[in-house]
Amino acid sequence: MTRPARTAALIRAEVAGVLLAMLAALFGRADLLLLAAPLLLYAGAAELARPREQTVECESRTRRVRIGDMTSVTIDTVPPALLSVAAPTQRGIMPAEKAPRSAADTGQVTLAVTVEEWGKVTLGPLICVATDPMHAWRTTIALEGPTLLAQPLARTVRAASTITSPVGAVGRHPSPRPGPGSNPSGIRPYQPGDRTNRINWRVAGRTGRLHTNQSQLERDTDILIVLDTLAAVGAADGPDSIDLGCEAVSTIAHHYAWLGDRVALHDLGGRLPTLRFGTGRNQTRRVLDVLSHLDRSKPDKPSLPVLRVRPDTLTFVCSPLLARHALDAIGALRRAGQEVVLVDTFPTGLDRQPTNAANALRLRALERGDDLDRLRHQGIAISRWQGGSSLAPLMAALAASRGPRRAAR
């Protein structure tokens, strides 16, 4: 609550009106009194209409939004007055109007903004200026806007599952072992206990012996997604490594949860809570909800994955490999018997920026090249993330890395 202040127009009207009235009384000039009358009437009406306190409140239509969606923020004044709002230029939020205004009878401004960065995004400070219709008083308030929880888009991508050793039952991944499923794997002689609806009568009529259609057992598996928020690097006008990592996490989690796998999430930087294994649409919503609580101002707390996972768990590490701790985590995961896939979230185009930071990044890129070569030598699949279409090349890199496992050093 703020006491409205007089404007320069009101102060001039009061001073001029009083001086003219005094001169009219002193010299007996009726014309000066006629000049002073409208000024004094204006000043008196403004003082009577001037509120003791002016309150400006901000309310968001929704706190949870999707990346690229537009949401509205409503600013109200009590009592109603002419209101103008100046929205600052800030990363992650694009206002539709720089300074929207309201009508005097409503005292309400609706500010439409588009969220372009996921995580916790705080709008503001908003500079709100409330005035009366006569512009006799003004209230200026720096208002802290609402905190929006922006969720990344969960892209639906059709790509091969590429699971080496599926574990668990009732899934969509074909297992090398025979069993009940929908993928045919061959024909074998009939054995007691086989279902009659799986008998291949054409082969039986041709050979004179009963044969049964054989299929691959369909299984599911555990998918662990590790996000690296230890360091962020990126161009000022483009997504940084954390943005690319969150996009990769949402896409991979949505893909494997749709396939029926159990998906878990862990943050190496400690900025996000660990999400335990789950499957289905509810797990996809949980992943998006966890990503929406990403607070970039929160200091990182390096931590290795703490989930108890089974061997042969398929683990995706979304990291730009800027911190040594990320390499240590990959080595620990590989020694635990997990199949590790590195999703490289290092942004492209940074070497074209003629700055000292870009020079440092070029040196780090050379070191990253050596680290990537060592990881490839250990049999770890590596694929650069370039949007939702990167999942198919990622699966191809995973299939190409299959072979005799090398010991992680």
N, C-alpha and C positions, 0 to 999 in steps of 0.2 A: 504494500500500500504506500502511495506517494501523494503528498500534497501538491496539487497542480500549481504551477508557477505562472505569474502574469507574463504576457507577451509584451514585446516592445510597443505594439499598437495600442494595447490597453494603457500602458504607462504614459504614452504620449497623449492619449485622449484625456486621462485624468489630470495630468499637469496642465495641458492647454485649457481644459474646461475650467479648472480652478483659477488660473491666471486671468482668463477672460472675464469670469464672474467677478473677481476682485476689482479688475479695472472698470467694469460696468458699474459696480457699486461706488467706486471711488470718484469717478468722473460723471456719473449719471448718464452713461451711454447705453441706450436701449439696443442699439445695433450690436454692441459687443455681447449683450446678454443673449440676443438671438443666436449669435455664433456659438456661445458657450452651452446653450441648452441641449442641442443634439449630442455634443460630446459628453456632457454630464449624464444624459439619459443612457447613452451607450455604456458608459463606465458603470452606472448604477445597475443596469440590467445584467452586465457581465459579472459584477460582484455577487448579485443575487443568484445567478445561475452557476456560479463557480462551486463545484463540489468540495467538500472537506478532504475527501480521499478518493484516489483513482486507482483501481485495481485492474491489472492485465493478467489474464490467465491463458494458458496454452494447453490444448488437448489434441492428441493424435487420434485419427480415426481407427487406426490399427497399429499395434506395436510389432507385429510380425509381417514382414513383407518378403517378396521374392526379388531377386536381383533383376533390375530392368523394369520392375513394375512401378507404377505411380501411386502414391498415397497422399492423403490430404492432412494438413495440420490446421486446426481451427484456433484462432486467437480472438478472445472476447475481452471487452472492456466493461467495467461496472463502475459508474453508470454509463450508458451508451454514449459514444462520442465518435467524432471522425478519427479513424485509426489508419495509420500507414505503418507497414512493417518492412524493414530492410533485412534481407537474408544475406548472410556473408557467403563468400566463396570458400568452400571447403571441400576437401577430398572425400569422395564417395557419395556426395549428395548434389544433385543438379536441380535447383528450383526452376519452376516454369516461368515465374515472374520475379524480377529483382525487388520491386517495391510495390506490392499490391495495396490498394486502398479500399476503405469501406464507406458505406453511407452513414450519415449522422444518426438515423433512426435505428440502425441495427447495432453498430459498434462491434461488428464481427468481420474478420478477415479470414478467408480460406486460402492457405498457401499450399499449392500443389508441388510436390517434390518427387524426383525420381532417384531411387537408391541404386548406386552403381558399384558398391563395394559391400561384401558380406561381412558379417560380424556385428558387433555393437557399434552403431553409428549414432552419435549425438548431434542433433540439429541445434545450431546456435553458436554464439549468442545472437538472438534476434533483437534488433533495435526497434522498439515499438514507440511510436509518437502518437499520442492522443490529444486532440484539440477540440474545442467547441465550434459550432457552426459560425460564430462571430469572430473566431480566431483571437479571442481575448485571453485565453489561458492555454497552457501546454504542459503535458506530462511526458517525459522521456524515460523509458525503462529498458534496461538491457535484460532480456528474458532468456533464460536457459531453456532450450527446446526439449522435446521428448527424446528418449533413447529408443531407436528403432532396432529391432532384431532382424537383420537381413539374412535370408536363407539362400544358398546357391541353388541353381536349377539342377534338378535330378534328370539328366538326359537319358532317354531310352535308346540304347544302342544294341543292335543285334550283332553279336560277335561270338566266335567259338568260345566254349568254356575253358578248354585246355587245362584239364585237371589231371595231374600225373597219377596220384593215388587217392581216389575218392574214398572217404570214410563216412560211415553212417548209412542209414537206409532211407528209402523213399525220397529220392531226389531226381534231378534231371541229367546227371552226368553218367555216361556209360562207363562201366567198370570193366577191366580186362577179364574178370571172373564171369562165368556163365551164371544165369539166374533169371528170374522173372523180370521182364522188361519189354519195351516196345521196339528196341533196335535188334533186328535179326542178325545172328552171327554164324549160322550154319544149320546143318541137318545131321542128326545122329540117330543111331538105332534106338528103337523104343525100349524103355526100361520100366519095370514094375513101379507104379506110383506116379508115372507121368500123366498129365491131364489129357483127357481124350480130345478136348478142343484144340490141342496143339499138334495132333497127328497130321502128318502130311500125306494125304490119301493119294496124291498123284505119284509120289515116289513109292508108296506102298504097293500101288497097282502095277508099277513098272518093275519092281524088284521082287515082289511077292512077300516082302517082310515089312512089318510096321516100322515107320520112321517118325521122329518127332522134330518139330521146328525148335531150334535152339536160339536163345536171345541173350543179350548182355544184361548183366545186373545193373540196375540204375541206382546210383548212390548220391549222397551229397557230401560236402566237405566243409571245413572251417576256413574262413577267409579273414585274415588279420590285416587291417590297413593301418599303417604307421605314418603319421603326418609329422613333418619337420617344420616347426615354427621357431626354431632357434635363431634364425637370421632371415631377414627379408631384404631382397635386392630387386630393383626394377626401375624402369624409366618413369619420369614424373607424369607422363601422359599415357601410361599403359599399365597393365596388371603386373604386380610384383610376384615374387616366388611363392608367397603365402596365398595369393589369389589363385595362382595356377594349381597349387597343392590342394586347396579346398575344392576347386572344380574337379580335379582328378578324384578326390575322395568321394564326392557325391556321385559321380558317374560310375565309378567302380562298385561302390556300395549298392547303388540302385540295380546295376546289372546282375550282380551275384545274388542279391536278395530276391530278385525276380526269378532267378533260376532255382531257388529253393535252398540256397546255401546259408550257413550260419556266418554272419558278418560281425566283426568287432572292430573297434577304433581305439587307437592310442596315440597320444601326442607326445613327441619327444621333448618339446619345449615346456610342457606342463601348463600351457595356457588353457587347455581344454580338459574336461574330465574324461576319464577312461570309460568307454562304452563296452559292456560285455556282449558276448555272442548272442545273436538273435537273428530271426529270419522274417521274411515277408514284408508287407507294406508298412507294418508298424515299426520294424527296424529301420526302414528307409526314412520314415518320419523322425525317428529318434536321432539318426545320424545328421539330418538336416537341422534339427533343433539344437544339437550340440555345436554344430558349425556356426549357427547364428549367434551363439554366445561368445564367439571369439573376440577377445579384448586385446587390441594391439598395444595399448598402453601398459598392460600388465607385464611385469618382468618375467622372463623365462626362467624355468627351473628344470635344468636338464635331468632327464630320468630315462632309464632303459625300460623296455616293455615289461610290465609287471604281470600280465595275464599268464595264467597257466594254460599253455596250449600243447596240443599233441604233436608228435613228430609228423612230418609230411604236411603240415599246415601251409597253405599257400599264403604267403605274406607279401603285400605290396608296400614298399617304402617310397613315399612321395617326398622327395628331398632335392634341394639344389646342390647338396654336398658342399656347403660353405663352412660347416662346423665339423671339427674332428670327431665330435661326439656322435654324429650321424654315421660315420664310417665304423666307429666302435660298435654301434647298435646293429649295423648290418652284419658285422662279424659275429656278434653274440647270437643273433638269430640263426645264422647259418650253422654255427657250431651246435645249436640246439636241435638240428635235424630238420629245420624248416626250409621249404623251397621259397627263395627270396627273389622278388622281382623289383628292380629299381625303376621308379617312374621319375625321370629327370625333369624337375620343374624350374630349371635355370632359364630365365627369360632370354629371348633372342633379341638381337639388335642393340645390346648395350655397348658393344665395342665401337659403335658409330658415334658415340657421344664424346666430344673433345673436352673432357674434364679430367681432373685428377682422380676422381672416383672411378671413372671409366678405365684409366690406366691401371689402377689397382685391380680392377675386375679382370683386365686382360691377363695380368700376372696370375690371378687366381684361376682363370680359365686354363692356363697352361698346367697348373698343378692338378686341376680337376681332370685333365686329360690323362695324366698318369694314374690317378685314382680310378678312373673308369676302366682303363686297360687292366689294372690289377683285378678289378671286380669281374670283368669279362673272363679273365684267365681262371677265376674261381668257379666259372660256370653260372654266373648270375646274369639273368636276362635284363637288358637295359633298353629303355625306349624313352624318347623325349616326348613330353606332353605338349600337344598343340591343339587342344580342344577336344570335343566329344568324339571326333573322328580318329583320335589317337588310340582308341581301345583296340581296334582291329590290328594295327601294327604292333601293339603291345602283346597281343596274343600270339602273333606270328613270331615275335622275338622270344617269347616264352617257349614256344614249340621248337625253335631253332637251337635253344640253349640246352635241350634235353640231351642226355648222354651220360657217360660215366662221371660220377660226382668227384670233384676235386676237394681236397681237404682245405678248409679255410685257415689261413695263417694269420 
